Amino acid sequence: MSSHDTTGAERTSLPAYDQIDVSVLVVGAGAAGARTAIELAEHGVEDLLVLGKRNHGDAHTTWARGGINGALGTHDPEDSWAIHAADTLNEGHFLNDPGKVETVTEQMPERLRELDEWGMDFSRTDGGEIDQRFFGAQSFRRTAFAGDHTGESMLNALVDRAQELSVPYRENVMVTKLLSDGEQLYGAVGFDMDTGQFLLFNAGTVVLAAGGYAASYNRHTSRDDENNGDGPALAYYAGAELMDMEFVQFHPTGMAVDESDPEWEPWSGRLVTEAVRGEGGRLYNTAGERFMERYSPDQMELDARDVVARAIAKEIKEGRGTENGGVYLDLSHKDAAFIQERLPRMYERFQELGVDMAAEPVEVAPTAHYGMGGVAVDEHGETSVDGLFAIGETMAGVHGANRLGGNSLAETVAFGVVAGERIAERTDGPGSLPDSVVGGVAEPHLRDLSELAGCNGDHDVMDVFTAIQDVLWDHAGILRDEASMRAGLDALDDLRHKATDMSVGPVTSRSFEFAVDVGFMLTAAEAVLRGGLERTESRGAHYRTDNPETDPDWRQNIYFELADLGGMSTHTEPVGTSSQAVQDALDEGHELDYHQLE
Ligand SMILES: Cc1cc2nc3c(=O)[nH]c(=O)nc-3n(C[C@H](O)[C@H](O)[C@H](O)COP(=O)(O)OP(=O)(O)OC[C@H]3O[C@@H](n4cnc5c(N)ncnc54)[C@H](O)[C@@H]3O)c2cc1C
């Protein structure tokens, strides 16, 4: 690492920064970043650095609850990777990239066994095998789990493995810009959130594993300070394309609470894991009807997330919802010991709030959960910018128009391996950061950052931040139409203007971090709205009340890129075809029969 004191006369506003040279910079320390780093280290790449915005081992991944998919066939030996792929394509309404789906589903049995070997605390059958539970819209029990703290257990195992391999980590560093000339990647700029020191990374390869954009909605399941679109926006401004951004999954069961009660208010929108329905949870409206009988008599509560979310939204809209704007999710037909064993964290959370899940239902309503879109990548996880990879929740392609629960954790480790192998084959040192990129990209950005810190503008950062979240929830929510999305884009223009005049604290303050995030969120939100407007059909999680049918001609992905004049341009491309094995599985027509659960 070298230091640059750049307070020369003609460059007075350029702040000092430290330069760090590495071959591979992994931006993100969740499951995707950790698994990539392990693969690199196992291939002998030592000159790498993993960094995250939070402490070591503390990433959004730890919030994942219900499970991770892989066709192990513990209970259902007839399951296979091809049927897993077929279920994924069905749930994705055939907008997924079939090659990427197969990459994930083919690998997963091996990835699960490997996690087991590395110490992941899987729940087990009486015979000691990795247990598997039902999850929505899956033909067989294929969701492996660690109680209802699957993500935490998984990340612990990955971090332990990375430490065994001496993978270097750096905590509390936020990356604010990637350095590229639009074709080649050279590194990144960021800052140390504890000390405020600006950092310039000279790296020949950057892996973006920085999560997604679902927290850009005001009612969401994510941590408030994660999933604000950092990954997609960083890639977009480096010259990579985004894809499928209009597809945002609304999880059917977020907590519906009395928001005027300070004890309950922080829990609004938080996830009630799908595993509650997977373990037999039933949905009722205030008229006492088990309303999924009307919407999906075969798959009932375990139909696809978009189907269940729209059903709940309809019940609430038509006046059969609770005072807190939800419906009831009831598991009280199971005894307390069963719930405590299978869903310990959920049981505990509600018990602390004074609700006994074994005796009474909980209130739930849809909440923004996951962005299926993200950065467009090839089969190795590489973007169109040479040396820039994007994986995990940051990448697009695996989930199509709607994500199968349990598939995102699967995607993190499967693509971590694929990208890691690819990078290891060709990495050859940090590379050289051209002066033109330092002078033309890094230094102007460092000046901008320095000016942002301590800015004394008219608008509060958090007001702008939450206003963007409101725009997405109000204008690109579960039900969308053209007029509303156009109004949403106008509202974003106004917020973009306000974002240039915010009141921001020093570099180490939370307001500085959130001010940077405002920029990322504006990009993600614009892509969601533009994609939603352009896609004149309904498919999966994207439901347009003015175009309620699925249009077969729209079996195309929408791509978003930064145009020469700085605006966002879009184009479409048709989706690829599946292998024969997966086509056969599709033709066989596997489907979950919910009633076998009862
Ligand atoms: C409540 C909840 C429950 C879920 N349950 C499940 C489940 O049961 N099964 C399932 O398959 N999926 C589940 N998911 C989804 C799943 O958790 C995520 O998709 C997955 O963990 C994403 O992992 P990741 O490694 O891609 O990103 P993350 O775990 O989000 O990690 C992102 C990393 O990037 C870092 N980072 C972000 N921005 C920057 C920046 N600008 N600079 C530096 N670092 C940055 C972060 O600090 C973090 O280290 C759930 C999600 C939620 C919200």
The ligand as an ORCA input file, in Angstrom:
! r2SCAN-3c Opt
* xyz 0 1
  C     -34.901    -11.923      5.418
  C     -34.329    -12.686      4.260
  C     -34.410    -14.071      4.226
  C     -33.884    -14.790      3.159
  N     -33.983    -16.153      3.170
  C     -33.445    -16.855      2.149
  C     -33.510    -18.284      2.144
  O     -34.031    -18.924      3.063
  N     -32.959    -18.937      1.085
  C     -32.366    -18.290      0.044
  O     -31.901    -18.951     -0.879
  N     -32.280    -16.936      0.045
  C     -32.794    -16.202      1.065
  N     -32.699    -14.838      1.049
  C     -31.899    -14.192      0.013
  C     -30.415    -14.386      0.324
  O     -30.198    -14.146      1.689
  C     -29.530    -13.445     -0.464
  O     -29.899    -13.427     -1.804
  C     -28.065    -13.865     -0.385
  O     -27.684    -14.015      0.950
  C     -27.200    -12.850     -1.080
  O     -25.857    -13.142     -0.814
  P     -24.717    -12.284     -1.503
  O     -23.423    -12.848     -1.043
  O     -24.975    -12.165     -2.947
  O     -24.914    -10.819     -0.909
  P     -24.969    -10.292      0.598
  O     -25.039    -11.342      1.611
  O     -26.028     -9.250      0.565
  O     -23.572     -9.601      0.786
  C     -23.264     -8.387      0.190
  C     -21.895     -7.952      0.676
  O     -21.509     -6.814     -0.053
  C     -21.078     -5.790      0.838
  N     -21.325     -4.530      0.167
  C     -22.494     -4.062     -0.329
  N     -22.294     -2.869     -0.911
  C     -20.977     -2.589     -0.778
  C     -20.172     -1.500     -1.162
  N     -20.667     -0.438     -1.813
  N     -18.867     -1.533     -0.838
  C     -18.342     -2.578     -0.165
  N     -19.057     -3.650      0.212
  C     -20.362     -3.640     -0.090
  C     -21.900     -6.036      2.089
  O     -21.300     -5.411      3.215
  C     -21.852     -7.550      2.147
  O     -20.640     -7.970      2.689
  C     -33.252    -14.104      2.097
  C     -33.178    -12.716      2.111
  C     -33.725    -12.007      3.181
  C     -33.674    -10.522      3.150
*
